[in-house]
Amino acid sequence: MRGVEFRRLSRIEGPVVITERSRGVGFNEVVAVYDREGGRRLGRVVDMSEDWTAVQIFGTNTGLSADDSRVEFLGRPMEIRVGPGLLGRVFDGLGQPIDGYGDIFSSKMQDVNGLPINPYARTYPRDFIQTGISAIDGMNTLIRGQKLPIFSGNGLPHNKLAAQIVRQAKIKNADESFVIVFCAMGIKYDVARFFLDDFEKTGVLANVAVFLSLADAPSLERLVAPKCALTAAEYLAYEKNMHVLVVMTDMTNYCEALREVSSIRGEVPSRKGYPGYLYSDLASLYERAGKISDSSGSITQIPILTMPNDDISHPIPDLSGYITEGQIVLDRELTQRGVYPPVAGLPSLSRLMKDGIGDGMTREDHKDVSSQLFAAYSKVKSIRNLASIIGEEELSPIDKQYLQFGEKFEQKFLSQGEFEDRTIEQTLDIGWQVLSALPRDELLRIKREYIEKYLDPILA
């Protein structure tokens, strides 16, 4: 099928051009569209019937006319060039270099749609990743091979938090460091500049592959960008045996582009206008994380999504929560009170945490301390609601102690500096200091031997 060409277009509808149906053409096949001047732009097949094929162009339709344009079906899926030279480079959303250094030196091309991994070949994620952030390490632990999104809102410091994780993430008890694949979809130039400057200042840029599809890029490019980034990550992880941390921001912009393309194609909308296949489309990206048995490499994903109107029940965070293994939820109220990082204690969750903590992985008391902090902070929330009704002076003495615990928890445990890198031991020690604000008989989730070993020296 390579090189089949049609001399005329049936019609042009925005970024979509319609041409006659060609036998053997498949979905997502790459197409070259030429204007009357011979200028070439790429697109891909997005829809077809018995009589016609719809092609969406990566870019604008400026200069295209139905009579003078031609379409060439290239007979292959979209591919990007992969090699060790990916690291330290900046690419656009289609995998083309935009840093002025030309193509990487490699003859290996890889399909951006990825290859399905045999479930039997997957190995269970267990290795603890130390991010240096107490709210994550202590209570919502990140595991190598996990997909753990950050649910945020407009104006919250999710970019700052993601940059801090990139700087500080390391596998405890291992010498190997992470390489980073950073993918930006539909973000403003100043946000992209923040990440690039941060990578450069902290010296991690040489270990980062950056894929940028900014706010002024075509919608279709935003849909391809994460696939290019994950293809690069799969090459580095499964062929070069590297530990890869993939940060993707902002998944909400990706879903908006998906809704726009779906509308252009005339598909029947589902919840809030998003296509009915939003779940499976997101899963096709998130499920490209993990570890496989015949490679020592791994892909750990941290997608960032901004919840419209801070609504965690919105389709994007709702469906993401079903696919991923937990979520880090940022809280606007904590931000307004000056807490950084403003990780909400109760809605945040890491479903793989139980398998990556404990003796030999973090510390023997980790599970008990985390459970007790969750339980106590949950009670603080209830007491604060009660105090807002009856007044703080009417609370019982034990309730007032819980309020003191809540303040210490937020100001000492949750709060830390943007460049403060805490070990898991420091995090757990701070947890014990915070729990010392409560009577010993309230610590029902911690073994007595741990109380004697870690709490008694603090109280002595």
N, C-alpha and C positions, 0 to 999 in steps of 0.2 A: 504493500500500500504506500510505501514511501514515495513522495513526489507527485501524488495525484492532485490535479489542479483544476479549479473552476475559474473561468474568466470573468464571470459576472456575479454580483450579489443579488438575491431576490429583494431584500430590503435591509435597512439599517434602523435599529431601535436603540438609541443611546449607545451604550458600550457593547450591545449585542448585534451581531450581523447574522443574517439568515441566508443560507445558500442551499443549493440542491443537495439531496441526500447522496452520499457516496457509499458504495458497498464496502463493508469491512471497517467502517469508522466506528470507534468506540468512545464511551464516555471518558472525559479527562484527557483525551488525546491532544497533543500539541499541534497547533495550527499556525501557519505564517500567513498574515494578511498584508498584501501589498497595495499601496495607493497609486494614483496616476503618475506620480514622480518616481515610482520604484521604491519608495520608502517602505521598510519592513517593520512590522510589529507582530509580537506573538500573542496568541490567545489559546483557549482550550475549549473543547467541545463540552457544552453544558446541557444540551437537550437535543432530541432528535425524534423524528417520526418516519413514516414510510417515504415521505416525499421531500423532507427538508432536514437540515442540520443547523442548530443554533450554536454560534461560537461567541464566547465572551472575550473581549480584547483586554490585554493588560495595558491599560492606558486610555486615551481619548480617541474619539472617532474623527478628529479633525483631519481634513484632507481626504477622507474616504467618500466615495460616491458609488451608488449601486451599479452604474454603467462602466466605470473606468477602473474598478478595483478587481483584484483576483485573490483567490484563497488557495493555499497549498496545504493539504493534509500530510503531515510528516510521518505518520504511521508509528509513532512512539509516544509513551507517556512523558510527562515532564521529568527532567533529570537535572541534578546538579553535580558539579565536579567535586570530588572529595579526596582528601589526602592529609598528611600531617601538617601541611601548610595552612590548614583552616584556622589554627590558633593564632591569635594576634591580628586577625583580619576583620574588616567590616564589610558586610554585604547588604544589598537591598533585599526586599521581600521575595525576589525571584532567585536569589543566590548569586547575583552578579556583583563583583567587587565594586565598591564605591569609595575606597580609600586611596585610589590613585596608583596602586601597585600592580594592577593587571591580574590576570587569572593565576590561580595557584598552580604550581608545577606538579601536575598529576594527569594521568590519562584515564583514571577511574571515574566513571559516571554511575550515579545511583538514582533509582526511581524515588521521587519525593513521597510517593504514596506509601512507602515502606513495605516490608514483608511481614506477613502474619507470623507470630511466634507460636510454636507448638506449646500448648499449656503444660505438657509433660516436661518440656525443656526448662520451664521456669523454676527458679529456686526461691524459697521463702525468704523475704527480707528480714534480717536480724541485726545487722551491725549498727550500733549507735553512732549517729552523727552529732558531734558537739558543735552547736552554733554559737556558743558563748552568750546566749540570751536566756536568762533564767526562766522567763515565762514559757519558753519553748522547751528548753532542755529539761526543766524540772517537772512540767505538768502536761506538755503536749509534744513529747519527744519525737524527733525526726529520725527515721530509720533509712539506711541506704537501700535504694530501690523503691522507696515509697513515693506516692504522689500526694502532696499535702498543700492544698491551695491556701492563699491568703484572701479572706473575704473582707473587703474594705469599703470605704465610701469616699465620695469626692471631698478633697481637702484633708484626708487623713494621711499619716506618714507611712503609707505602704511602700513607697519607693525607697525611702530612707531605711526601712526595715529590711527590704530585699537586698539593698546594697550592703548592709551590715552582715547579713547571712552569707553573701558571696565572699566577703572579706574574711570571715571568721570560721566558716564551715570546715571541719576536719573530722576524720574518722579516729575515734579514740583507740588507743593501743595499736595504731598502725602508722607507718611512715609515709604512706601514699597520700598525696594531696589531690584535691579536686581540680578538674578543668571545668570551665564554665561555658555553656552555650546560652547566650542571652538573646531573646527574641522580643521585639517591640512591635505592636500592631496598633496603628491608629493613634499613637501618642504624639504629643506636641514636641516640637524641636527642643524646647528647653528641658523637657524631661529626659529625652535621649542624650542631650548634652550633659545632664547631671550624672547619668550612669557612666558615660564614656570618660568624663573628667575624674570620677571617683575611681574607676578601674585604673586609670593612668597614674593618679596620685599615689594610690596604695600599692602599685607595682604588680597588680594581677592581670594587666591587660595582655601580657604575653601568653597567658593561659586562658584567654577568652576568645570565643568566636561570636561575633555580633551580627545579628540579622535585623535590619531596621526597615519597617514599612510605616512611614510617618503619616500624620493626619491628612496630608495632601496627596497621598498615594491612592491609586484606584482601589475600589472595594475588593476586586478579585485578588489583587496583590496581598491584601490583608489575610485572605483565606489561604493563600499558598505559603506565606511567610512561616507559620509554625511548622508546616510540613517540611520545608527546607531545613529549618533549625533542628527538627527531630531526626531528620535523615543524617545530618552532620553528627548529631549526638550518637546515633546508632553506629556510625562508622568508627567514631573514637572509642566507644564503649566495647563493642563486640568484635571489632577487628584489631584495634590497638590496645585493648584491655585496660582502658583508663576508667577512672571513676568520674562520671559526668554529672554535673548539677545543671539542670535546665530551668531557667527562670523565664516565664512567658508573661508579658504584660501588654495590653490589658485584654483579658478574655472577653470582657463585655464588648469591646470594640470589634473583636472577631465575630461575636454573635450578631452584632448589629449589621455587619457586612453580609453575613449569611442571610439575615432577614431581607436585606436590600436585594441581593441576587435572587432569592426565592420569589420576591415580589415581581421582579423583572421577568422571571420565567412563568409568571401567572399561576404559581402553585397555591393550593388552598392553605390559608394560614391556620395555625394552631394557637396556643396560649399567647396572648399579647402580640399577635402577629408574627411570631417566630414559626419557622417551618416545623412540621410534625416530626422530622428526623433530627431535630436539634440534639436530642439525647445521644443517638448513635453517632452523630458527627463529632460531638465532644468526646465520646468514648474512643473514637478512632484516634484522637490525639493523646488523651490521658493514658490509654492502655499501651502506649509505646514506651512506658517507663518499666523498669524492673531489672532483674538479674536472670541470666540463663546459665545452664549447667556447664556448657563447654567454653565459657569465657569468664575470666576473673574481673572483667569490667562490669559497670552497672550504670543505669540512668535513674537519677532521682529528680523528680519534677516539683517545682514550686510555681504553679500558675497563680497569677494575681488577677482578681476581678473586682471591679467597683460595683457595688450593689446599687441599682437605681433607687433613689429615695431611702437608702439604708434598709431596704426591704429584703430580709433574708429568705422570704418565701417567693421572691421573684423567680421566674423560670431558670435564669442562668445559674444563680447560686444553688437553687433547689436541685436541679439536675446534676450540677457538679458535685454536690454533696453525696448523691447516690453513687457516683462513679469512683470518686476518690476515697482515700482512707483517712477521712477526717477533714478538719479545716481549722485555720487560725483566724479568728474573728476579731477585727479591730473595733474598739468601742469609742464612740464620739464623746460620751460623757467623761471617760478617763482622759481623753485628749484635752478637753476643756479644763480639766483640773490639773493639767501639766504633767501627766504621767506618760513617760515614753519608755518602752513601746506600749501603746494602749491596748494590750491583748486582753480581751474579755475573758474572765475566768471561767464562766459557766458554759457559754455556747461553744467554746473552742474544744477541740477533741483530736486525739491521734489514736486511730484504731489499732495501729501496729505497735504502740508504745509498750504493751505488756510483754512483747517478745524480744525487746531490745534493751531492757533494763534489768537491774539486779546484780547480784554478786558475780564478779568476773566480767561484767559488761559496763556497768556504771558503779553503783555501790549497793550494798545489801539492803540499806534502809530506803532506797529510792521509791519503791512502790508504796510503802506505808506512808512516807512523808507526803507524797503526791496526793494519795487518797485522802489523808487528813486535811491537807490544805484545801482541797476541793470541797469537802464536807463542811469545814468551818466557814469558808467564804460564802457558801450557799446559805448558811444560817445568818451570816452578816447581812446579806441582801434582804432576808425576811425581816430581820430586826430593824433595818433602816426604813423599810416600808411601814412597820409598826410605829416607829418613832415619829415618822412624818404625820401620823394620825393623832397619837396620844401625847406626843412630846417626849424628848429624851429624858427629862427628869423623872418621868413616871416608869421608866424601865427598871427591871430588876438588876441587882449588882452583877449577876452573871451576864446579862444582856449587855451591860455597859462594858464588861471585859471583852465581849465579842466585838463591840464597836471599836475598841482600842486595837484589837487584833486586826480588824479590817483596815484601819489606817496604816498600821505597820506593814501589813501585807502589800498594800498598794505602793507605799512610799519606799520600802526597803527591798521587797522581793521583786515586784513587777518593774519598778523604776530602775533604770540604769542608763549610763551614758551611751551616746551613739557609737563611741569608739572603745567602750568598755567590754573586754572579752573575759567572761567568767568561766572557770573550769566547772565541771559538774560537781566536784567536791565543794567549791565555793558556793555554788547554787544551793546545794543541800544543807550546808552549814547555815546559810542565811535563812532557809526554810525553818530550821530548828530554832534559830533566834526569834523568828516571828511567832512560832508556836509557843514559845516560852511565855507569851502574854496570856495564855489560857491555863486554867487549872489542870493539873495532871489527870484528874478523873474525867476530863472532857476529851482526852486523847484516846478515844475508843478504837481507832483504826490502826494503832501502832503497837507492835509487840513490846512487852515490858522490857525485854532485854535491850531493845534499841533505845528505849527511853533512858534506861540506866547508863547506856554507853555514850549517847550523844547529847541528851538534854541535861542530865544531872551536872556535868562539868560546867554548863552555861549558868545554871542556877546556883552553883557553889560559890 
